[in-house]
Amino acid sequence: MPTSIPLIPGHYYHIYHRGNNREVIFREDRNYRYFLKRYAKYIEPIAFTYAYCLMPNHFHVAVRIKTAEEQHAWRLAHQTSEVSQTSEVFEALDPSWQFGRLFNSYTRAFNRAYHRSGSLFEGRFRRKEVIALPYLLNLIAYIHQNPIQHGFVETLGDWPWSSWHALQTDAPTLLQRDELRFWTGGFASAEAFAAANPIDIGELIEEDWA
């Protein structure tokens, strides 16, 4: 089992996970949608998301872990009017704990829906720190190209369960689209950047992992 590295506030990570024994974790469209709703609930408070791709038996996300100050700002912005912003005692959430809550929540719902029991995911979720912008941009390109790599589709736009679609429009999104566009001059150029500046993605993921 891989050793878990800590998720440090302000740092970027490649987070990825797969089904136990490579079991399918998304059987129907409603599974993908439910996972994304659970992801927003548990991960938006503790991380900024730059890319995601959900595949039948695994998924990838690129994130930056929020600092305590950024977590606090998010919580204040999302409080209901009935809750006093001055009376709450703020305690930062643990990022690894939040990812665990996401996986446990999804597993419980999945098991109920398909009359199964036991673990759905394989051990601890993988995480690798991304320490340079070129690596981050290549990782984002890799994440979006995953359905093509595995032979599910021929073009990026054909796979419905990735952030590629949100990054091509100006529709409301929880993704850090503006930051990506600032870095690349338009997100599509991130794909061109990756093609023109190949980096060994094996440093960011085990090459036989899927």
C-alpha positions in Angstrom: 0.0 0.0 0.0 1.5 3.4 -0.9 2.7 5.7 1.8 0.4 8.7 2.2 2.0 12.1 2.0 0.4 15.0 3.9 -1.9 17.4 2.0 -0.2 20.8 2.8 -2.3 24.0 2.6 -1.3 26.1 -0.4 0.2 23.2 -2.3 -0.9 21.5 -5.5 -1.7 17.8 -5.8 -2.7 15.1 -8.2 -5.4 13.1 -6.4 -6.5 9.8 -7.9 -8.3 6.7 -6.7 -9.8 3.5 -8.2 -12.2 0.7 -7.4 -11.3 -2.2 -5.2 -9.7 -4.8 -7.5 -10.3 -2.3 -10.3 -14.1 -2.7 -9.8 -16.4 -0.3 -11.6 -17.3 2.6 -9.4 -19.6 4.4 -11.8 -22.1 2.1 -13.4 -24.7 4.7 -14.6 -24.8 8.4 -15.4 -26.6 9.0 -12.1 -23.5 7.7 -10.3 -21.2 10.2 -11.9 -23.6 13.0 -11.1 -24.0 11.9 -7.5 -20.2 11.7 -7.0 -19.8 15.3 -8.3 -22.4 16.5 -5.9 -20.7 14.8 -3.0 -17.3 16.2 -4.3 -18.7 19.7 -4.2 -20.0 19.2 -0.7 -16.8 17.8 0.9 -14.0 19.1 -1.2 -15.0 22.6 -2.2 -14.5 23.8 1.4 -10.9 22.6 1.5 -9.5 22.7 -2.0 -9.5 24.6 -5.3 -10.1 22.3 -8.3 -8.3 22.8 -11.6 -9.3 19.6 -13.5 -11.2 16.4 -13.0 -12.0 13.3 -15.0 -14.3 10.4 -13.8 -13.8 7.1 -15.5 -15.7 3.9 -15.0 -13.3 2.4 -12.5 -11.2 5.4 -11.4 -10.9 9.1 -11.3 -8.3 12.0 -11.3 -8.4 15.5 -10.0 -5.9 18.3 -9.8 -6.3 20.6 -6.8 -4.7 23.2 -4.6 -5.3 22.7 -0.9 -6.8 25.8 0.7 -5.1 27.6 3.6 -6.9 28.0 6.9 -7.7 31.6 5.9 -9.1 30.5 2.5 -11.2 27.9 4.3 -12.5 30.5 6.7 -13.4 32.9 3.8 -15.3 30.1 2.0 -17.2 29.3 5.1 -18.2 32.9 5.7 -19.3 33.3 2.1 -21.5 30.2 2.3 -23.1 30.8 5.7 -26.9 31.2 5.7 -28.4 34.5 6.9 -29.7 32.7 10.0 -26.1 32.0 11.2 -24.1 34.8 12.8 -20.7 35.3 11.2 -19.3 36.6 14.4 -20.4 33.9 16.8 -18.9 30.9 15.0 -15.6 29.5 16.3 -13.7 28.6 13.2 -11.7 25.4 13.0 -10.0 24.4 9.8 -11.0 21.1 8.2 -8.4 18.4 7.6 -8.1 17.8 3.8 -7.4 14.1 4.0 -10.3 13.6 6.4 -12.6 15.4 3.9 -11.5 13.2 1.0 -12.2 10.2 3.3 -15.7 11.5 4.0 -16.3 11.9 0.3 -15.4 8.3 -0.4 -17.3 6.9 2.6 -20.4 8.9 1.6 -20.3 7.7 -2.0 -19.6 4.1 -1.0 -22.6 4.0 1.4 -24.9 5.3 -1.3 -23.4 3.0 -4.0 -23.8 -0.1 -1.8 -27.4 0.8 -1.0 -28.2 1.3 -4.7 -26.7 -2.0 -5.9 -27.3 -4.2 -2.8 -23.6 -4.7 -2.1 -21.4 -4.4 0.9 -17.8 -3.8 1.8 -15.2 -1.5 0.4 -15.7 0.1 -2.9 -12.3 1.9 -3.2 -8.9 0.3 -3.1 -7.1 1.2 0.1 -5.9 4.8 0.6 -6.4 7.4 -2.1 -3.3 8.3 -4.1 -1.8 11.8 -3.9 1.3 13.3 -5.5 2.5 16.8 -5.0 2.9 19.0 -8.1 5.6 21.6 -7.5 6.0 23.4 -10.9 3.6 25.1 -13.2 4.7 23.1 -16.3 4.0 19.9 -14.5 0.6 21.2 -13.4 -0.4 22.1 -17.0 0.8 18.8 -18.3 -1.1 17.0 -15.5 -4.3 18.9 -16.5 -3.8 17.9 -20.1 -3.2 14.3 -19.0 -6.3 14.2 -16.9 -8.5 15.4 -19.7 -6.9 13.0 -22.2 -7.6 10.0 -19.9 -10.7 8.8 -21.8 -8.9 8.9 -25.1 -5.9 7.0 -23.6 -8.2 4.2 -22.4 -10.1 4.0 -25.7 -13.5 5.3 -24.6 -13.7 8.2 -27.0 -11.7 9.8 -29.8 -11.9 13.5 -28.8 -11.8 15.4 -25.5 -15.3 16.8 -26.0 -16.9 13.3 -26.4 -16.4 12.3 -22.8 -19.1 13.9 -20.6 -17.6 13.3 -17.2 -14.6 15.7 -17.2 -14.0 19.4 -16.6 -13.0 19.9 -20.2 -16.5 21.1 -21.1 -16.7 23.7 -18.3 -13.3 25.0 -19.2 -14.4 25.7 -22.8 -17.3 28.0 -21.8 -18.1 31.0 -19.6 -20.9 29.2 -17.8 -20.8 29.3 -14.0 -18.3 26.7 -12.6 -16.5 25.8 -9.4 -13.3 25.2 -11.3 -10.4 27.7 -11.2 -11.0 28.5 -14.8 -9.9 32.2 -14.7 -6.6 31.2 -13.1 -6.0 28.6 -15.8 -6.8 31.1 -18.6 -4.4 33.6 -17.0 -1.6 31.0 -17.0 -2.2 29.8 -20.6 -3.8 32.6 -22.4 -6.9 30.4 -23.0 -7.2 26.9 -21.6 -7.0 25.2 -25.0 -3.4 26.3 -25.2 -2.7 24.1 -22.1 -3.2 21.1 -24.4 -0.8 22.6 -26.9 1.6 23.4 -24.2 1.7 19.8 -23.1 2.2 18.6 -26.6 5.1 21.1 -27.2 6.7 20.6 -23.8 6.4 16.9 -23.0 7.2 16.0 -19.3 7.5 12.5 -17.9 4.0 12.1 -16.5 5.3 9.0 -14.8 6.6 11.2 -12.1 3.0 12.2 -11.3 1.4 8.8 -11.5 2.4 5.1 -11.6 2.6 4.3 -15.3 0.6 1.0 -15.0 -2.1 2.6 -12.8 -5.7 2.6 -14.1 
